[in-house]
Amino acid sequence: MSRTALLTGAASGIGKATAELLSNRGYSVIGADLKGTDISADLSTDEGRQSLVDQATRLSDGKIDAVLAIAGLAHPTPATVAVNFFGMVSTLTGLRRTLAKSDAPRAVGVSSMASLMPVDDSLVTALSAWDEPAAMRRAGELEGTEGDQLIYSSTKKAFAQWVRRNAPSVEWAGAGIPLNAVAPGVIATPMTAEYTSTEEARREILEMVPMPLNGIAEPEVVARLLAWLVSEENSHLCGQVVFIDGGSDAVIRGDATW
């Protein structure tokens, strides 16, 4: 029987590659993005987030088997906070009841190896407290300063923490819904074009983000992992942030995870 998957960020990059892969594997795919997909929704706003949930519920006839929260930004601005954390979590929580109607529900979101990088503690605290006004204010304070590069990494750390804290809960594990995340390294997508478009740029980014196993990856690499995470085969992975980063996590953290 065909499975139905809802993907955000489906117009480009990892989202597009994953939508195409799942479609080729027989899924009924509902894509969402700002434009150019089945659902047009701006995940930086409450209205856009609710519109996504409403449209996805209608298009799926009220039952979704897999939700993949992929949409994200990498700009050093408050919009990145709105989309990368509040938009991503709202997608997952907003469609949780729809997922629960599936015989084999699965949920996954996209963090990043950037979650291992320095962050702004005040921003992470506001995100963890689900205080969007405070988080947006803090991002606004960081924007245009030397600390604005901490905005992206802070959203990815906070999202990874949200997954870890919520996956074992009654609402997710207790409802039979595996909730996990992936943490890509540098992936060759439009979002990373300035870091991957030339050999010089690639060398420079790999000095910052070590990827000893095969270097910078294509989006299809992450898509294949996402496809497994939302497959029926994945029955017991719970609250894991799977680093698909060519070895960055192993280099940066080493034994620190034990």
C-alpha positions in Angstrom: 0.0 0.0 0.0 1.3 3.5 -0.9 2.5 5.7 1.9 1.9 9.4 2.0 4.7 11.8 2.9 4.6 15.5 3.6 7.9 17.3 3.0 8.7 21.0 3.6 11.5 22.6 1.6 10.5 20.5 -1.3 11.3 23.0 -4.0 15.1 22.7 -3.9 18.2 21.1 -2.3 17.7 18.2 0.2 13.9 18.6 0.2 13.6 18.3 -3.6 16.0 15.3 -3.8 14.0 13.6 -1.0 10.7 14.3 -2.6 11.9 12.8 -5.9 13.4 9.7 -4.2 10.3 9.0 -2.2 8.1 9.5 -5.3 10.3 7.0 -7.2 9.8 4.5 -4.4 6.0 4.7 -4.6 5.2 7.3 -2.0 2.4 9.8 -2.6 4.4 13.0 -1.9 2.9 16.3 -0.8 5.6 19.0 -1.2 5.5 22.3 0.6 7.7 25.4 0.1 7.3 29.2 -0.4 6.2 28.4 -4.0 6.5 25.9 -6.8 5.1 22.9 -4.8 1.8 21.4 -3.8 1.5 23.7 -0.8 2.7 27.3 -0.7 3.3 28.4 2.9 5.6 30.8 4.7 6.9 29.0 7.8 8.3 32.1 9.3 4.8 33.1 10.4 2.0 31.6 12.5 -0.4 32.0 9.7 1.9 30.2 7.3 2.5 27.3 9.7 -1.2 26.9 10.3 -1.9 27.1 6.5 0.6 24.3 6.0 -1.1 22.0 8.5 -4.5 22.8 7.1 -3.6 22.2 3.5 -1.6 19.0 4.3 -4.5 17.6 6.2 -6.9 18.3 3.4 -4.6 17.0 0.6 -3.9 13.8 2.5 -7.5 13.2 3.5 -6.5 13.4 7.1 -3.8 10.7 7.2 -0.1 11.1 6.7 2.4 8.3 7.1 5.6 10.4 7.1 6.4 14.1 7.9 9.8 15.4 6.9 10.6 18.9 8.2 13.4 20.0 5.9 12.8 23.6 5.1 15.4 25.9 6.5 17.4 29.1 6.0 21.1 29.9 6.6 20.9 33.7 6.7 22.3 35.5 9.8 18.9 37.1 10.4 15.8 36.6 12.6 14.0 34.9 9.7 16.3 31.9 10.2 15.1 31.6 13.8 11.5 31.7 12.7 11.9 29.0 10.0 14.6 26.7 11.4 13.1 26.2 14.8 9.6 27.5 15.2 8.6 26.6 11.6 10.2 23.1 11.8 8.8 22.2 15.2 5.4 23.6 14.3 5.3 21.4 11.2 6.0 18.3 13.3 3.7 19.0 16.2 1.0 20.4 14.0 0.8 17.2 12.0 1.3 14.8 14.8 -2.3 13.8 15.2 -2.6 13.3 11.4 0.5 11.0 11.7 -1.1 9.1 14.5 -3.8 7.8 12.1 -1.1 5.9 10.1 -0.3 2.2 10.8 3.4 3.1 10.6 3.9 6.8 11.3 7.3 8.4 11.0 8.7 11.9 11.7 12.1 13.4 11.0 13.6 16.9 10.8 16.9 18.4 9.7 19.4 19.7 12.2 23.1 20.2 11.1 26.6 19.5 12.1 26.6 23.3 12.8 24.9 22.3 16.1 28.4 21.3 17.2 29.7 24.9 16.6 29.6 27.8 19.0 26.1 29.1 19.8 24.5 32.0 21.5 23.3 30.7 24.8 20.6 33.4 25.2 19.1 32.5 21.9 19.2 28.8 22.6 17.5 29.4 26.0 14.7 31.4 24.3 14.2 28.7 21.7 14.1 26.0 24.3 11.5 27.9 26.3 9.4 28.3 23.1 9.6 32.1 23.5 9.4 33.3 20.0 9.3 37.0 20.7 12.4 36.7 22.9 14.2 34.6 20.4 13.4 37.0 17.6 14.6 40.0 19.7 17.9 38.2 20.5 18.4 37.4 16.8 17.8 41.0 16.0 20.4 42.0 18.5 22.9 39.6 16.9 22.1 40.6 13.3 24.8 42.7 11.7 27.4 42.0 14.5 30.2 39.5 14.7 27.9 37.2 16.5 25.3 36.9 13.8 26.9 33.7 12.5 25.8 32.1 15.8 22.1 32.5 14.8 22.2 29.4 12.4 24.1 27.1 14.7 21.8 28.1 17.7 18.7 27.1 15.8 20.2 23.8 14.8 21.3 23.0 18.4 18.0 24.0 19.8 16.1 21.8 17.3 18.4 18.8 18.0 17.7 19.3 21.7 13.9 19.5 21.1 14.0 16.2 19.2 16.0 14.5 22.0 13.7 15.8 24.7 10.4 15.0 22.9 11.0 11.8 21.0 10.7 9.5 24.1 7.5 11.2 25.3 3.9 9.9 25.4 3.0 12.1 22.5 5.6 10.6 20.2 7.1 7.3 21.3 4.0 6.5 23.3 1.9 7.0 20.2 4.2 4.7 18.2 5.8 7.6 16.2 9.6 7.4 15.8 10.9 11.0 15.9 14.5 11.6 14.8 16.7 14.1 13.1 19.6 14.1 10.6 22.6 16.4 10.9 24.2 17.0 7.5 27.7 18.3 6.9 28.3 20.6 3.9 25.8 19.6 1.2 26.0 21.0 -2.4 22.7 22.9 -2.5 21.7 26.4 -3.6 21.8 27.4 0.1 25.6 26.6 0.2 26.5 27.7 -3.3 29.0 30.3 -2.0 30.9 27.6 -0.2 30.8 24.9 -2.8 30.8 26.5 -6.3 34.6 26.7 -6.7 37.5 24.5 -5.7 39.0 27.3 -3.6 35.7 27.8 -1.8 35.4 24.0 -1.2 38.9 23.9 0.3 38.2 26.8 2.6 34.9 25.4 3.9 36.5 22.0 4.5 39.1 23.6 6.6 36.3 24.8 8.9 34.1 21.7 8.5 36.3 18.6 8.3 34.7 15.9 6.1 37.4 13.3 5.7 35.0 10.7 4.2 34.4 11.7 0.6 34.1 15.4 1.3 31.2 17.6 0.3 28.1 15.6 -0.4 25.2 15.9 -2.9 21.7 16.3 -1.5 20.8 12.7 -2.7 23.1 11.4 0.0 21.0 12.9 2.8 17.8 12.0 0.9 18.6 8.3 1.1 19.0 8.5 4.9 15.8 10.5 5.3 14.0 7.9 3.2 15.1 5.1 5.5 14.1 7.1 8.6 10.5 7.4 7.4 10.3 3.9 6.1 8.4 1.1 7.9 11.8 -0.6 8.5 12.6 2.1 11.1 10.6 0.8 14.0 12.9 1.6 17.0 15.2 4.6 16.3 14.0 7.2 18.8 15.4 10.7 19.5 18.5 10.2 17.5 20.4 13.0 15.7 22.2 11.0 12.9 25.2 12.9 11.7 25.7 12.4 7.9 28.7 14.7 7.7 31.6 12.8 6.2 33.1 12.5 9.7 32.8 16.0 11.1 31.2 14.8 14.3 33.8 12.2 14.8 36.6 14.7 14.3 35.1 17.5 16.3 33.7 15.6 19.3 35.7 12.4 19.3 35.0 10.5 22.5 33.1 13.5 24.1 29.7 11.8 23.4 30.5 8.9 25.8 
